Amino acid sequence: MFIPKIVKAQALDNYRVRLEFADGVEGIADLSHLAGKGVFALWNAPEKFKAISIEDGRRLSWGDEIELDADSLYLKVTGKSVTSLFPALKEDAVYA
């Protein structure tokens, strides 16, 4: 089973993040739709948004307050659907 792993992350202007994954996929995730909402108000201070780190290759982190998982970021960068990344999700449920 494929598990996206983040190997590089760089915060850019306008709430965007340049990402590189272990499988060689690279791209920019636009997170501007989150900015200023709920916990993401932290990013209203540009220096807070730039203080990004990678946790275990599976999460982007902004301190103890915000974490985004690698799966959702991979889907955002590649434009793939959830079922293309996790094919088992499109299988029909079996009921006994």
C-alpha positions as CSV (number, residue, x, y, z in Angstrom):
1,M,0.0,0.0,0.0
2,F,1.3,3.4,-1.0
3,I,1.8,5.9,1.9
4,P,2.7,9.5,0.9
5,K,5.8,10.8,2.8
6,I,6.8,14.4,2.8
7,V,10.6,14.9,2.4
8,K,10.7,18.7,1.9
9,A,8.4,21.6,2.6
10,Q,8.9,25.3,2.1
11,A,6.3,27.9,3.1
12,L,5.7,30.5,0.4
13,D,3.8,33.7,0.2
14,N,0.0,33.8,0.1
15,Y,-0.4,30.6,2.2
16,R,1.1,28.3,-0.2
17,V,3.6,25.4,0.5
18,R,6.1,23.9,-1.9
19,L,6.2,20.1,-1.2
20,E,8.3,17.2,-2.3
21,F,7.3,13.6,-1.5
22,A,9.4,10.5,-1.2
23,D,8.0,9.1,-4.6
24,G,9.4,12.2,-6.4
25,V,6.2,14.1,-6.7
26,E,6.7,17.8,-6.2
27,G,4.2,20.7,-6.3
28,I,2.6,23.6,-4.5
29,A,-0.4,23.2,-2.1
30,D,-2.5,26.3,-1.9
31,L,-3.8,26.5,1.7
32,S,-5.3,30.0,1.4
33,H,-8.8,28.7,1.8
34,L,-7.9,27.8,5.5
35,A,-6.2,31.0,6.4
36,G,-7.9,33.0,9.2
37,K,-10.4,30.4,10.0
38,G,-10.5,28.8,13.5
39,V,-7.0,27.6,14.5
40,F,-5.7,28.8,11.1
41,A,-5.9,32.4,12.4
42,L,-2.4,31.6,13.7
43,W,-1.3,32.2,10.1
44,N,-2.5,35.8,10.2
45,A,1.1,36.6,11.4
46,P,3.3,35.8,8.3
47,E,6.2,34.6,10.5
48,K,3.9,32.0,12.1
49,F,3.0,30.6,8.6
50,K,6.7,30.4,7.7
51,A,7.5,28.4,10.8
52,I,6.6,25.1,9.2
53,S,8.1,21.7,10.1
54,I,7.8,18.1,8.9
55,E,6.8,15.6,11.5
56,D,7.7,11.9,10.8
57,G,7.3,12.5,7.1
58,R,3.5,12.2,7.6
59,R,2.5,15.7,8.8
60,L,3.2,19.4,8.3
61,S,3.2,21.1,11.6
62,W,3.0,24.7,12.8
63,G,4.0,24.3,16.4
64,D,1.6,22.5,18.7
65,E,-1.4,24.2,17.1
66,I,-1.8,23.0,13.5
67,E,-1.1,19.8,11.7
68,L,-2.0,18.7,8.2
69,D,-1.6,15.1,7.1
70,A,0.5,14.0,4.1
71,D,-2.4,12.2,2.5
72,S,-4.5,15.3,2.0
73,L,-1.6,17.3,0.9
74,Y,-0.6,14.7,-1.6
75,L,-4.1,14.7,-3.1
76,K,-4.0,18.5,-3.2
77,V,-0.7,18.6,-5.0
78,T,-1.5,15.8,-7.5
79,G,-5.2,16.5,-8.0
80,K,-5.9,12.8,-7.5
81,S,-9.0,11.5,-5.9
82,V,-9.1,9.7,-2.6
83,T,-10.1,6.5,-4.3
84,S,-7.1,6.7,-6.7
85,L,-4.8,6.9,-3.7
86,F,-6.7,4.4,-1.6
87,P,-8.4,2.0,-4.1
88,A,-9.9,-0.1,-1.3
89,L,-12.3,2.7,-0.5
90,K,-14.2,2.2,-3.8
91,E,-14.9,-1.4,-3.1
92,D,-18.6,-2.2,-2.3
93,A,-19.4,-2.9,1.3
94,V,-20.2,-6.5,2.1
95,Y,-23.0,-7.1,4.5
96,A,-23.7,-10.4,6.4
